[in-house]
Amino acid sequence: MAGFVNDMVRAAKLDASLYEEVEADPSALGRAMGVVLLSSLAAGIGSAQVGGVLGIFWGMLSSLLGWYIWSFLTYIIGTKILSTAETNATYGELLRTVGFSSAPGVIQALGIVPGLRGIALFVASVWMLATMVVAVRQALDYQSTMRAVGVCLIGWVIQMLILAMMLVLTGGVPKPG
């Protein structure tokens, strides 16, 4: 357990060597999924103040779905559209690195404290974007951090549009009651 927490801390500190390690280790997928689940649970807890038990459920679900959509889009954009001659990655490699980039998301749990939800969400989002850039740069073997930034931002915008459309089509998040 200490190793898992240490890996999450290294991921949150933007430690490129951690992302290289998990990229190269197929057995790290379970740990990466553990990070995603913890981050999603934190997002759910942070949403409890707004939506109660339904807020927890919808917070977790939207966080998991957002991660999956963003990682898939990132893979397609990064390996097919904005690839370089050096780009060489499998979807599994990207899933492992991007999974660990969710580590800063655990601070979303602070959203349960009155008045902290917006701040926690903003800080977590910016921090996770930064870790995602490092994860993508390492997984896709980019020499340019700006290329990784571009891939992440394009994927993020498309993912947000997809999630927004899903909310509209499903009638939004159910209110407790």
PyMOL commands that set and color helices and strands:
alter all, ss='L'
color gray80, all
select helices_A, chain A and resi 2-12+16-24+26-81+91-100+103-112+117-139+145-170
alter helices_A, ss='H'
color red, helices_A
deselect
rebuild
show_as cartoon
